[in-house]
Amino acid sequence: MRLIAPVPPTRSATWRNVLLLLQLRWIAVFGQLATIVAVAQILDARLPLMPLLMAPLLLILVNFATASLLQRRQDFSQQELFAALVIDVLALCWQLYHSGGATNPFTFLFLLQIVIGAVILQPRWSWIIAVLACLAMVFLTFAYVPLDLPARHAANQFHLYQLGSLFCFILAAVLLVFFVVRLDRNRRESDMALEALRQQATEEDHIIRMGLLASGAAHELGTPLSSMSVILGDWAHLPAIASNAELGEDLADMRVELERCKTIVSGILMSAGDLRGENPGVSTVHALFADIVADWQSRIDGELHFVDSFGDDVAIVADPGLRQIIGNVIDNAQEVSPALVLLEIARENDDLLITVSDEGPGFAPEMLARVGQPYASTKGRDGGGLGLFLVFNVVRKLGGQVTVENRETGGATVRITLPLAALAYQKEKPA
């Protein structure tokens, strides 16, 4: 089972609506070409082929231009959607003008375009589409090029109209179902994206409050930690302690732990500001992880097996936040697997892949669905789950993703994928 940190889709609802119009227009192009061939071959009607083929050709050019825009754009305006529908209305009007006008049963396709406009456009634009379609019908009622039918069909045009109406009804029903189903899917995707953004906003608000609390606590702890450091330094020179080896070792351990506390507090204060300030800490991928491994092994008794498969080294900014989230993942793994934790780094294209595995019991299925949410933890203590919560959010801020899964051989794996572009160090050019 896996869980990936959600990344809201970059495609907007209007982008997906333009894609839907593109698909419907391709259906219109092939439908028009098939109808022209069928009428010419089956009914032996003499059609004005040049004018009739101009509309499909125009729609094909519009579709290629739209496909190019879809690759380069993430959003479209209401005016652009309106213009696309106007082109479709005018193309249909042109086709009907040269093929019988209002006597052509395919005039009912104007209703399909009115429905599409009413759904994807704002009211003022959808009303304009409806008015244009109505004006087109008025025009086609009084001005059109009659169909030049052979004698055997000209005598029974109403029967042909009935057959055409039946085919037009079936076609409109199929296209409406296709359109409504796809539009409903677009709506559900938009709702999911909106919900993801709301969840992200809630989590970021939670992080801001945690950051303010941590920053305030770090400021308050600075003074007593400095005082304790001075006191321990004075104690080290006392004759009673200097002459007692056991007390001397305990005092040395206390000073080491105190220095670690001061380092943590300094890191919190540094992280509360800009992680990439005016004087960022520059390192490389190999050096950063070697330093993380050395620091972890110096204070933990268990074994950390480190595998470096990254390849050619890359200069990066050694963010305190990045060190902290990697340390959080390793600490979580060590708590459930004290004997052995596996850390591996690798490079996949332009991404840094960090994998931390343990030999613990793994995540319960119900926990996998909540990993990365605040206070979602199996540790059963207050504040549990905040470590992975911070990991998910920091990685998301850097444009990466987190994958959590249980291993088939037992234990769990946390995989962090980070784009190297978000970590790379670039020297500023002199002014």
ROKE-553461 format. One line per 2 residues: their letters; for each residue z, y negated, x negated of C-alpha. Coordinates in steps of 0.05 Angstrom, whole numbers, plus 32768, in hexadecimal, padded with zeros to 4 digits. Layout:
a = Z Y X; ...
***
This chain:
mr = 8000 8000 8000; 7FEF 7FBA 7FE7
li = 7FFE 7F73 7FF7; 7FD5 7F39 7FDC
ap = 7FED 7EF1 7FDC; 7FC6 7ED0 8014
vp = 7F91 7E9E 8000; 7F78 7E73 803A
pt = 7F2D 7E78 8043; 7F05 7E3D 8028
rs = 7ECF 7E43 805E; 7EDC 7E14 8097
at = 7ECF 7E22 80E1; 7E92 7DF4 80E0
wr = 7E76 7E1B 80A4; 7E7C 7E5B 80CA
nv = 7E5B 7E3B 8107; 7E20 7E24 80DD
ll = 7E1A 7E6B 80C3; 7E19 7E84 810B
ll = 7DE3 7E52 811E; 7DBC 7E6A 80E1
ql = 7DBF 7EB1 80FA; 7DAC 7E9F 8141
rw = 7D71 7E76 8126; 7D58 7EB3 8100
ia = 7D5C 7EDB 8140; 7D34 7EA3 8162
vf = 7CFF 7EA4 812B; 7CF3 7EEF 812F
gq = 7CF7 7EED 817B; 7CC2 7EB7 8180
la = 7C93 7EDA 8150; 7C9C 7F1C 8175
ti = 7C8F 7EF9 81B8; 7C50 7ED8 819E
va = 7C35 7F1A 8185; 7C48 7F3E 81C6
va = 7C28 7F0A 81F3; 7BE9 7F07 81C9
qi = 7BE1 7F53 81C1; 7BFC 7F6F 8202
ld = 7BEA 7F39 8234; 7BAA 7F24 820F
ar = 7BBE 7EDC 8219; 7B9A 7EA7 81F1
lp = 7BD2 7E81 81D0; 7BCF 7E41 81A6
lm = 7BE8 7E66 8168; 7BEA 7E2B 8138
pl = 7C1A 7E01 8162; 7C44 7E3E 8176
lm = 7C4C 7E54 812D; 7C62 7E0F 8117
ap = 7CA6 7E16 8139; 7CBA 7E58 8117
ll = 7CA2 7E3B 80D4; 7CCD 7DFE 80DE
li = 7D0A 7E28 80F0; 7CFF 7E54 80B2
lv = 7CFF 7E15 8086; 7D3D 7DFB 80A9
nf = 7D5F 7E3E 809E; 7D50 7E3F 8054
at = 7D6B 7DF8 804D; 7DA9 7E0B 8075
as = 7DB5 7E49 804A; 7DB2 7E1E 800C
ll = 7DE5 7DEE 802A; 7E13 7E27 803D
qr = 7E17 7E3C 7FF4; 7E2A 7DF6 7FDD
rq = 7E54 7DDC 8017; 7E96 7DF0 8034
df = 7E94 7DC5 8073; 7E64 7DA3 80A2
sq = 7E6B 7D67 80D0; 7E60 7D66 811C
qe = 7E22 7D3B 8111; 7E04 7D72 80E5
lf = 7E13 7DA8 8119; 7DF5 7D7A 814F
aa = 7DB6 7D6F 8125; 7DAD 7DBB 811C
lv = 7DB1 7DC6 8167; 7D80 7D8C 8175
id = 7D4E 7DAE 8147; 7D56 7DEF 816E
vl = 7D4D 7DCC 81B1; 7D0F 7DA7 819A
al = 7CF1 7DE6 817B; 7CFB 7E0C 81BD
cw = 7CDD 7DD2 81E4; 7CA0 7DD1 81B6
ql = 7C96 7E1C 81BF; 7C9C 7E18 820B
yh = 7C6D 7DDC 820F; 7C35 7E05 81F0
sg = 7C44 7E43 8219; 7C48 7E2F 8262
ga = 7C81 7DFD 8265; 7CB1 7E06 829F
tn = 7C88 7E42 82B8; 7C9F 7E68 827A
pf = 7CDE 7E90 828A; 7CF9 7E84 8244
tf = 7D0E 7E3E 825A; 7D51 7E5E 826B
lf = 7D5F 7E61 8220; 7D70 7E17 8225
ll = 7DB0 7E2D 8248; 7DC3 7E56 820B
qi = 7DBD 7E19 81DF; 7DE6 7DF0 8210
vi = 7E1D 7E25 820E; 7E1C 7E26 81C2
ga = 7E20 7DDA 81BF; 7E5A 7DD9 81F1
vi = 7E81 7E0B 81C6; 7E77 7DF2 817F
lq = 7E6E 7DA7 818A; 7E9D 7D70 81A0
pr = 7E93 7D5C 81E9; 7E69 7D1E 81DC
ws = 7E38 7D45 81B0; 7E35 7D80 81DF
wi = 7E24 7D52 8219; 7DEA 7D35 81F1
ia = 7DD0 7D7B 81E5; 7DD4 7D8A 822F
vl = 7DAF 7D49 8240; 7D79 7D58 820D
ac = 7D6F 7D9E 822A; 7D6A 7D81 8270
la = 7D38 7D4D 825A; 7D10 7D83 8238
mv = 7D0E 7DAB 827A; 7CF8 7D6D 82A0
fl = 7CC1 7D61 826D; 7CAA 7DAA 826F
tf = 7CA7 7DA9 82BB; 7C70 7D74 82BB
ay = 7C4F 7D7A 8277; 7C3B 7DBB 8255
vp = 7C01 7DE4 823D; 7BF4 7E1C 8270
ld = 7BEF 7E64 8258; 7BA8 7E7C 8254
lp = 7BB0 7EC1 8273; 7B79 7EF4 827E
ar = 7B62 7EFD 82C6; 7B8A 7F3C 82D3
ha = 7BCC 7F18 82C4; 7BB9 7ED2 82DE
an = 7BB6 7EED 8326; 7BFE 7F07 8322
qf = 7C24 7ED3 82F9; 7C64 7ED8 8323
hl = 7C6B 7F21 830E; 7C65 7F0D 82C5
yq = 7C98 7ED6 82D2; 7CC9 7F0A 82EE
lg = 7CC0 7F38 82B2; 7CC9 7EFE 8283
sl = 7D08 7EE7 82A8; 7D24 7F2D 82A3
fc = 7D17 7F30 8258; 7D32 7EE9 824F
fi = 7D72 7EFB 8275; 7D7E 7F38 8249
la = 7D70 7F10 820A; 7D9F 7ED7 821F
av = 7DD6 7F09 8231; 7DD1 7F2B 81ED
ll = 7DD0 7EE9 81C7; 7E0B 7ECE 81F0
vf = 7E35 7F0B 81E1; 7E22 7F07 8197
fv = 7E32 7EBD 8195; 7E74 7EC2 81BB
vr = 7E8C 7EFE 8193; 7E7C 7EDC 8151
ld = 7E9A 7E9A 8169; 7EDA 7EBE 817E
rn = 7EDE 7EDE 8139; 7ED5 7E99 8119
rr = 7F0D 7E7E 8145; 7F3C 7EB7 8131
es = 7F2C 7EAC 80E8; 7F3A 7E61 80F0
dm = 7F7C 7E72 8113; 7F8F 7EA1 80DA
al = 7F7D 7E6B 80A6; 7FA6 7E38 80CC
ea = 7FE1 7E67 80D0; 7FDB 7E75 8085
lr = 7FDB 7E2A 8078; 8019 7E21 80A4
qq = 803C 7E59 807F; 8028 7E3B 803C
at = 8042 7DF7 8052; 8084 7E16 8068
ee = 808B 7E3B 8026; 807A 7DFD 7FFE
dh = 80AE 7DD6 8024; 80E0 7E0D 8015
ii = 80CD 7E0A 7FCB; 80D5 7DBE 7FCA
rm = 811B 7DC4 7FE7; 812C 7DFB 7FB5
gl = 8110 7DD1 7F7D; 8139 7D94 7F90
la = 8177 7DBF 7F94; 8169 7DE1 7F51
sg = 8159 7D9F 7F2F; 8199 7D7F 7F49
aa = 81C2 7DBB 7F33; 81A1 7DBB 7EEE
he = 81B3 7D71 7EE5; 81FB 7D7E 7EFB
lg = 8201 7DBB 7ECD; 81E8 7D96 7E8F
tp = 8229 7D72 7E80; 8259 7DAD 7E88
ls = 822B 7DDA 7E5F; 822A 7DA7 7E27
sm = 8275 7DA1 7E2A; 827D 7DED 7E27
sv = 824E 7DEF 7DEB; 8279 7DBC 7DC6
il = 82B9 7DE2 7DD7; 829D 7E24 7DC0
gd = 8286 7E03 7D80; 82CD 7DEA 7D74
wa = 82EB 7E2D 7D84; 82BF 7E4E 7D50
hl = 82E4 7E27 7D1A; 832A 7E38 7D32
pa = 834F 7E64 7CFF; 8367 7E95 7D35
ia = 831F 7EA3 7D4B; 8300 7EA0 7D05
sn = 8331 7ED6 7CED; 8323 7F04 7D29
ae = 82E0 7F26 7D24; 82E1 7F3F 7D6C
lg = 82EF 7EFA 7D88; 82BA 7EDE 7D5A
ed = 8285 7F0E 7D76; 829A 7EFE 7DBD
la = 8295 7EB4 7DAE; 8250 7EBD 7D8F
dm = 8239 7EE2 7DCD; 8254 7EAB 7DF9
rv = 822F 7E76 7DD1; 81EE 7E9E 7DD6
el = 81F5 7EA4 7E21; 8208 7E5B 7E27
er = 81CA 7E47 7E00; 81A1 7E73 7E2F
ck = 81C0 7E4F 7E6A; 81AE 7E0C 7E4C
ti = 8167 7E24 7E40; 8161 7E39 7E89
vs = 817C 7DF6 7EA1; 814B 7DD2 7E73
gi = 8112 7DFD 7E8E; 8126 7DEB 7ED6
lm = 8126 7DA1 7EC6; 80E3 7DA8 7EA2
sa = 80C5 7DCF 7EDD; 80DE 7D9A 7F0E
gd = 80AD 7D6A 7EEF; 8064 7D73 7EDC
lr = 805A 7DB7 7EBB; 8022 7D98 7E93
ge = 8040 7D58 7E7C; 802B 7D2A 7E44
np = 8042 7D5B 7E0F; 8035 7DA1 7E2B
gv = 804A 7DDE 7E05; 800A 7DFD 7DEA
st = 8007 7E47 7DDA; 7FD7 7E81 7DE0
vh = 7FD6 7EBD 7E0E; 7FEC 7EEE 7DD8
al = 8023 7EBF 7DBD; 803E 7EAE 7E02
fa = 8047 7EF6 7E16; 8062 7F0B 7DD3
di = 8096 7ED5 7DDA; 80A7 7EEB 7E22
va = 80AE 7F33 7E0C; 80DA 7F20 7DD0
dw = 8107 7EF4 7DFB; 810E 7F2A 7E30
qs = 811D 7F61 7DFE; 8152 7F36 7DDB
ri = 817E 7F33 7E19; 816F 7F74 7E3E
dg = 8182 7FBA 7E27; 8148 7FDE 7E4B
el = 8104 7FEC 7E2E; 80C9 7FBE 7E3C
hf = 8088 7FDF 7E2A; 8054 7FA9 7E1D
vd = 8009 7FB7 7E1B; 7FDB 7F7F 7E05
sf = 7F94 7F8C 7E1B; 7F7F 7F44 7E23
gd = 7F4E 7F42 7DEA; 7F3A 7F00 7DC8
dv = 7F72 7ECD 7DCB; 7F6E 7E8E 7DF5
ai = 7F95 7E4D 7DED; 7FBE 7E3E 7E2C
va = 7FF5 7E0F 7E43; 8037 7E34 7E40
dp = 8052 7E1D 7E83; 809D 7E29 7E8E
gl = 808A 7E3C 7ED5; 805B 7E73 7EBC
rq = 8091 7E8F 7E8E; 80C3 7E8E 7EC7
ii = 8097 7EB4 7EF9; 8086 7EEA 7EC5
gn = 80D0 7EEF 7EB4; 80E2 7EF6 7EFE
vi = 80B2 7F30 7F07; 80CC 7F53 7EC8
dn = 8114 7F48 7EDD; 8107 7F64 7F22
aq = 80E6 7FA1 7F03; 811F 7FAB 7ED2
ev = 8153 7FA9 7F0A; 8134 7FE6 7F2C
sp = 811C 8008 7EEC; 814F 7FF9 7EB4
al = 8133 802D 7E85; 80EA 8017 7E82
vl = 80BE 7FDE 7E98; 8074 7FDB 7E89
le = 8052 7F98 7E7C; 8007 7F94 7E70
ia = 7FD7 7F5A 7E69; 7F8C 7F5F 7E6D
re = 7F4F 7F34 7E78; 7F1F 7F3C 7EB2
nd = 7EE5 7F0C 7EAD; 7F06 7EC8 7EAD
dl = 7F49 7EDF 7EC8; 7F8B 7EF2 7EA6
li = 7FA6 7F33 7EC5; 7FF1 7F3E 7EBE
tv = 800C 7F81 7ED5; 8056 7F93 7ED9
sd = 8069 7FDA 7EEC; 80AB 7FFD 7EF5
eg = 80C5 8043 7F02; 80F3 8030 7F3B
pg = 80F1 8047 7F84; 80B9 8017 7F97
fa = 80B4 7FEB 7FD4; 80C2 8005 801A
pe = 8085 7FFE 8049; 80A8 7FC9 8073
ml = 80B8 7FA1 8034; 8071 7FA2 801B
ar = 805C 7F7A 8058; 8090 7F44 8047
vg = 808C 7F41 7FFB; 8084 7EF9 7FE5
qp = 80A9 7EDC 8021; 80EB 7EB8 8014
ya = 8128 7EE4 8019; 80FE 7F23 8021
st = 8124 7F52 7FF2; 813F 7F99 7FEE
kg = 817A 7F83 7FC2; 81A7 7F73 7FFD
rd = 81C5 7F33 7FE0; 81C0 7EE9 7FF2
gg = 8184 7EC7 7FD4; 815F 7F08 7FC8
gl = 8113 7F05 7FC8; 810E 7EBF 7FAE
gl = 80F3 7ED6 7F6B; 80B4 7EF5 7F87
fl = 80AF 7EBD 7FB9; 80AA 7E8C 7F7F
vf = 8079 7EBA 7F5B; 804A 7EBB 7F96
nv = 804B 7E70 7F9F; 8044 7E5D 7F56
vr = 800A 7E8E 7F4E; 7FE9 7E72 7F8D
kl = 7FF0 7E2C 7F71; 7FCB 7E42 7F32
gg = 7F93 7E5F 7F5C; 7FA5 7EA8 7F50
qv = 7FBF 7EE2 7F7A; 7FF6 7F15 7F79
tv = 7FED 7F5E 7F8B; 8029 7F8B 7F99
en = 8022 7FD6 7FA1; 8048 8016 7F9A
re = 8032 8046 7F63; 801F 808D 7F75
tg = 804C 80A8 7F3D; 8087 807F 7F54
ga = 809D 8038 7F4A; 8078 7FF8 7F5A
tv = 8044 7FCB 7F3A; 803F 7F80 7F3E
ri = 7FFB 7F66 7F28; 7FF0 7F1B 7F1C
tl = 7FA9 7F01 7F14; 7FA3 7EBA 7EF8
pl = 7F63 7E93 7EE9; 7F63 7E81 7E9F
aa = 7F45 7E3D 7EB2; 7F87 7E2C 7ED4
la = 7FAE 7E3B 7E93; 7F7D 7E26 7E5E
yq = 7F90 7DEF 7E2E; 7F5D 7DB8 7E25
ke = 7F66 7D82 7DF1; 7F60 7D3C 7E0C
kp = 7F27 7D15 7DEE; 7F3C 7CD4 7DCB
a = 7F2D 7C94 7DF1
***
